């Protein structure tokens, strides 16, 4: 079983479902409101655990009811929370509007995630014992850098999802083995609107890049070879929230099991395809038997 550590955010997703998202100054009537455990870090941890990984979570929740529920949800999905801190104050929240086409708009309030600005004693040992470290950018960059450098020191594969997109310091990129932006994040990082051009530009800073393309699949680029596109299954999306995190969590498991990159990307795409056909982020993430059955068919 693949050992994966996730260093990242935990949020309670406050999700409103509407026919069409409101424009600035506009008020619309929604059809449903739900509170769903999420956060890019927690989402990737749950996705990886459900996909068959042995997963530990380094993060922070508040000492509120949301924090209790977030911890419980991670544990219920099989994620080890021994290194999930409880901070004074509120947990992080994400305010999400989902329209009837499955699109979404999100505002994140960090809450307890903002306290995660360093590694605690013992965190480096947890990272060192893993095969893969998953990182995102919903916690302070200082902690992301510290985690990536710890993984680099111990030869642990480091996968970074650069979201929310922001300029990344070279000292961080120097420790990253695989960068997984979506096409919008790739453009933000490089100024290139064409995914192939963006991926090629990013190879100047990291050895491998996967640009996720939504319904079009993913683009894989590595130094010394032409970029390769791996298609995604054709499905009708209900809610795309968390699809990228599902993809990354499943990809980490597949790579940890030694699958070739193209096969790993195709398997992860099946996991993401299952998730977008259900409402919510973490609650929509598939378990290993579902992914294997879709991939086999």
C-alpha positions as CSV (number, residue, x, y, z in Angstrom):
1,X,0.0,0.0,0.0
2,X,1.4,3.4,-1.0
3,X,2.3,5.7,2.0
4,X,1.2,9.3,1.3
5,X,1.4,12.4,3.5
6,X,-0.7,15.4,2.7
7,X,0.4,18.8,4.1
8,X,-2.4,21.2,3.5
9,X,-5.8,22.8,4.2
10,X,-9.0,21.6,5.8
11,X,-12.2,23.6,5.1
12,X,-15.9,23.3,5.6
13,X,-17.4,23.8,2.2
14,X,-20.6,25.9,2.4
15,X,-22.2,25.0,-0.9
16,X,-25.1,26.8,-2.6
17,X,-26.7,25.2,-5.6
18,X,-28.3,27.5,-8.2
19,X,-29.5,27.4,-11.7
20,X,-27.2,30.2,-12.7
21,X,-24.5,31.9,-10.6
22,X,-25.3,35.6,-9.8
23,X,-23.5,38.4,-11.5
24,X,-22.1,41.3,-9.5
25,X,-24.9,43.1,-7.8
26,X,-27.4,40.4,-8.7
27,X,-29.5,38.3,-6.3
28,X,-30.7,34.9,-7.3
29,X,-32.7,32.1,-5.6
30,X,-30.8,28.9,-4.9
31,X,-32.4,25.5,-4.7
32,X,-30.2,23.9,-2.0
33,X,-27.5,24.6,0.6
34,X,-25.2,22.0,2.1
35,X,-22.2,21.9,4.5
36,X,-19.6,19.5,3.1
37,X,-16.1,18.8,4.6
38,X,-13.4,19.9,2.1
39,X,-10.3,22.0,1.6
40,X,-7.8,21.0,-1.0
41,X,-5.5,19.3,1.5
42,X,-8.3,17.2,3.1
43,X,-9.9,16.5,-0.3
44,X,-6.6,15.1,-1.6
45,X,-6.1,13.0,1.5
46,X,-9.6,11.6,1.3
47,X,-9.3,10.9,-2.4
48,X,-6.0,9.1,-1.9
49,X,-7.2,7.1,1.0
50,X,-10.4,6.0,-0.8
51,X,-8.3,5.1,-3.8
52,X,-6.3,2.7,-1.7
53,X,-3.4,4.7,-0.3
54,X,-2.1,4.7,3.3
55,X,-2.6,8.4,4.1
56,X,-1.6,10.8,6.9
57,X,-2.8,14.4,7.1
58,X,-0.7,17.3,8.5
59,X,-3.0,20.3,8.9
60,X,-5.0,22.4,11.3
61,X,-8.7,22.7,12.2
62,X,-10.4,25.1,14.6
63,X,-11.8,24.3,18.0
64,X,-15.3,24.6,16.7
65,X,-18.0,22.2,15.5
66,X,-16.7,22.4,11.9
67,X,-13.3,21.2,13.2
68,X,-14.8,18.2,15.0
69,X,-16.7,17.2,11.8
70,X,-13.6,17.7,9.5
71,X,-11.5,15.5,11.7
72,X,-14.2,12.8,11.9
73,X,-14.7,12.9,8.1
74,X,-11.0,12.3,7.5
75,X,-10.9,9.5,9.9
76,X,-14.0,7.9,8.5
77,X,-12.3,7.8,5.1
78,X,-9.3,6.1,6.6
79,X,-6.9,9.1,6.9
80,X,-4.6,9.2,9.9
81,X,-5.2,12.5,11.8
82,X,-2.5,12.2,14.5
83,X,-0.8,15.2,13.0
84,X,-3.9,17.3,12.4
85,X,-3.6,20.2,14.9
86,X,-6.5,21.9,16.7
87,X,-6.0,25.7,16.7
88,X,-7.9,28.3,18.8
89,X,-10.6,30.0,16.7
90,X,-12.7,29.0,13.7
91,X,-11.9,26.3,11.1
92,X,-11.3,27.3,7.5
93,X,-14.4,27.7,5.3
94,X,-15.0,27.7,1.5
95,X,-18.0,29.5,0.2
96,X,-19.0,27.8,-3.1
97,X,-21.7,28.5,-5.7
98,X,-22.4,25.6,-8.0
99,X,-24.6,26.1,-11.1
100,X,-26.7,23.6,-13.0
101,X,-23.9,23.1,-15.6
102,X,-21.6,21.8,-12.8
103,X,-19.4,24.9,-12.8
104,X,-18.4,26.6,-9.6
105,X,-17.1,29.8,-8.0
106,X,-15.3,29.7,-4.6
107,X,-14.2,32.1,-1.9
108,X,-11.9,30.6,0.7
109,X,-11.5,32.0,4.3
110,X,-8.4,30.4,5.8
111,X,-9.3,30.3,9.5
112,X,-7.2,27.7,11.3
113,X,-5.3,27.0,8.1
114,X,-3.6,30.4,8.6
115,X,-1.9,29.1,11.7
116,X,-0.1,26.4,9.7
117,X,3.0,28.4,8.9
118,X,5.7,25.9,10.0
119,X,6.3,22.2,10.6
120,X,5.7,21.0,14.2
121,X,8.2,18.7,15.9
122,X,7.7,15.2,14.4
123,X,6.2,16.4,11.1
124,X,9.5,15.9,9.3
125,X,9.7,12.3,10.5
126,X,6.2,11.6,9.2
127,X,7.1,13.1,5.8
128,X,10.4,11.1,5.7
129,X,8.6,7.8,6.3
130,X,6.3,8.4,3.3
131,X,6.7,7.7,-0.4
132,X,4.9,10.8,-1.6
133,X,4.1,14.2,-0.2
134,X,1.1,16.1,-1.6
135,X,1.1,19.9,-1.3
136,X,-1.3,22.7,-2.3
137,X,-1.3,26.5,-1.6
138,X,-4.2,27.0,0.8
139,X,-1.9,27.2,3.8
140,X,1.0,29.7,4.3
141,X,3.7,29.4,1.8
142,X,6.3,29.0,4.6
143,X,4.9,25.7,5.6
144,X,4.6,24.5,2.0
145,X,8.3,25.3,1.5
146,X,9.3,23.7,4.8
147,X,7.4,20.5,3.9
148,X,8.8,20.3,0.4
149,X,12.4,20.8,1.6
150,X,11.9,18.1,4.2
151,X,10.6,15.7,1.5
152,X,13.5,16.6,-0.8
153,X,16.0,15.9,2.0
154,X,14.6,12.4,2.5
155,X,14.1,11.5,-1.2
156,X,10.3,11.6,-0.9
157,X,8.4,12.3,-4.2
158,X,6.8,15.7,-3.9
159,X,3.6,16.6,-5.9
160,X,2.4,20.2,-5.8
161,X,-1.0,21.5,-6.9
162,X,-0.3,25.3,-7.3
163,X,-3.8,26.4,-6.2
164,X,-4.8,29.1,-5.5
165,X,-2.3,30.1,-8.2
166,X,0.4,32.6,-7.2
167,X,4.0,33.3,-8.1
168,X,6.2,30.5,-6.7
169,X,9.7,31.0,-5.4
170,X,12.5,29.1,-7.2
171,X,13.6,27.6,-3.9
172,X,10.2,25.8,-3.7
173,X,10.1,24.7,-7.3
174,X,13.6,23.3,-6.9
175,X,12.2,20.7,-4.5
176,X,9.1,19.7,-6.6
177,X,9.1,16.4,-8.5
178,X,5.7,16.8,-10.2
179,X,3.7,20.0,-10.7
180,X,0.0,19.6,-11.3
181,X,-1.7,22.9,-12.3
182,X,-5.0,23.2,-14.2
183,X,-4.8,25.1,-17.4
184,X,-5.7,28.4,-15.8
185,X,-3.1,28.0,-13.1
186,X,-0.5,27.0,-15.7
187,X,-1.3,30.3,-17.5
188,X,-0.9,32.3,-14.3
189,X,2.5,30.7,-13.6
190,X,3.9,31.1,-17.1
191,X,1.9,33.8,-19.0
192,X,1.2,31.2,-21.8
193,X,-2.4,30.5,-22.7
194,X,-1.6,27.3,-24.7
195,X,-1.3,24.4,-22.3
196,X,1.5,22.8,-24.3
197,X,3.5,26.0,-24.2
198,X,2.8,26.5,-20.5
199,X,3.9,22.9,-19.7
200,X,7.1,23.3,-21.7
201,X,7.9,26.5,-20.0
202,X,7.4,25.0,-16.5
203,X,9.9,22.2,-17.4
204,X,12.6,24.8,-17.0
205,X,11.8,24.7,-13.2
206,X,10.4,21.2,-12.5
207,X,11.2,17.8,-14.0
208,X,7.6,16.7,-14.7
209,X,4.3,18.6,-15.3
210,X,0.7,17.4,-15.6
211,X,-1.7,20.1,-16.8
212,X,-5.3,19.1,-16.1
213,X,-7.7,20.1,-18.9
214,X,-11.1,19.3,-17.4
215,X,-13.3,17.3,-19.7
216,X,-10.4,17.3,-22.3
217,X,-8.3,15.1,-20.0
218,X,-4.7,16.0,-19.0
219,X,-1.4,16.9,-20.6
220,X,1.8,15.3,-19.4
221,X,5.2,16.8,-20.1
222,X,8.7,15.7,-19.1
223,X,12.1,16.8,-20.1
224,X,13.5,15.4,-23.3
225,X,10.1,14.2,-24.7
226,X,7.1,15.6,-26.5
227,X,4.0,16.4,-24.4
228,X,1.3,13.7,-24.3
229,X,-2.4,14.2,-23.9
230,X,-4.4,11.6,-22.0
231,X,-8.2,11.9,-22.6
232,X,-10.8,11.9,-19.9
233,X,-13.9,9.7,-19.9
234,X,-17.0,11.3,-21.4
235,X,-19.5,11.9,-18.6
236,X,-22.2,14.4,-17.7
237,X,-20.9,16.6,-14.9
238,X,-23.2,17.5,-11.9
239,X,-20.6,19.2,-9.7
240,X,-17.0,19.7,-10.6
241,X,-15.9,20.8,-7.1
242,X,-13.0,18.7,-5.9
243,X,-12.5,16.9,-9.3
244,X,-8.9,18.1,-9.5
245,X,-8.2,17.0,-6.0
246,X,-9.7,13.6,-6.7
247,X,-7.5,13.3,-9.7
248,X,-4.3,14.2,-7.8
249,X,-5.1,11.9,-4.9
250,X,-5.7,9.0,-7.2
251,X,-2.7,9.8,-9.3
252,X,-0.4,9.7,-6.2
253,X,-1.7,6.3,-5.4
254,X,-1.2,5.0,-9.0
255,X,2.3,6.4,-9.2
256,X,3.2,4.9,-5.8
257,X,2.1,1.5,-7.0
258,X,4.6,1.8,-9.9
259,X,2.1,2.4,-12.8
260,X,3.6,4.0,-15.9
261,X,2.6,7.7,-16.1
262,X,0.1,7.3,-19.0
263,X,-1.7,4.4,-17.2
264,X,-1.6,6.4,-13.9
265,X,-3.2,9.4,-15.6
266,X,-5.9,7.3,-17.2
267,X,-6.7,5.6,-13.9
268,X,-6.8,9.0,-12.1
269,X,-9.1,10.4,-14.8
270,X,-11.6,7.6,-14.1
271,X,-11.7,8.6,-10.4
272,X,-12.3,12.2,-11.3
273,X,-15.0,11.2,-13.8
274,X,-16.8,9.4,-11.0
275,X,-16.6,12.4,-8.7
276,X,-18.1,15.0,-11.0
277,X,-21.2,12.9,-11.5
278,X,-22.1,13.5,-7.8
279,X,-22.7,16.6,-5.7
280,X,-20.1,17.8,-3.3
281,X,-16.3,17.4,-3.1
282,X,-15.1,14.9,-0.5
283,X,-18.5,13.1,-0.3
284,X,-18.4,12.5,-4.1
285,X,-14.9,10.9,-4.1
286,X,-14.9,7.2,-5.3
287,X,-13.5,4.2,-3.5
288,X,-11.0,1.8,-5.0
289,X,-13.4,-0.8,-6.3
290,X,-15.4,1.8,-8.2
291,X,-12.3,3.2,-9.9
292,X,-11.0,-0.2,-10.8
293,X,-14.3,-1.3,-12.3
294,X,-14.5,1.9,-14.5
295,X,-10.9,1.5,-15.6
296,X,-11.4,-2.2,-16.4
297,X,-14.5,-1.4,-18.5
